Amino acid sequence: AQNGGTDGAQNGGTDAGDGMASSGTAPVELSVELDLATEGWRLVHSSEWGRARDLLAPLAASPNLLARCALAACCLHLAEKRMAAKDTAGGKALAIEAVEHAKAAASLDPSSSLALVWLGQTIQVRAKATEGGMGQGKVCAEMVGCWERAVLLDPTDPHPLHLLGSFAFQVSSMNGASYAILRRISPGLKKYTSDDALNYLQKSATPPCRHAAPLFPCVPAALSPWR
């Protein structure tokens, strides 16, 4: 239960494009947007994030929620890939773009658990890209807040449950002093226990949907019980 569906960003994946194509394109007919969004998600799940981003570039300002979530996913994966390659500037730019798409999706439909799942993910990757590991720690409350709201909006969606369970497992394994530091640098972060982790993970044990979210390490390395 540690990879939460697609896990391309953990292994680098295959990426036929560089993901840095310009988003300045002509408007796309509404009848075409759904097909593009669907194909974009297929590419995302094939770990072809650069190709997916290039394909979805015409929808970069679209009110299509699935397309904006797919763009958030592409940029998030590509940001992780750039950071792994020590391309700090490229990773930062893509991480910031990922949050912009996720925020747009959440604004388009505040009741969308999918948008909130990706918003939580992109917030912590942006923090990692712009502030490093401790930056990730600072946004933990905001990140899990997105996932908690997603669960309230759709209790049947396994993905925010899985993400919460994985996060709860991580932090419940920390020693008391490290957890106290994490909660101090991320005000509002509630205490999660191993029982919380088990409860979330058991509830999430359902077949993944085609828009599943990956799990990224979200506890600062300095505080991690596995450092």
Disulfide bonds with the S-S distance in Angstrom:
none
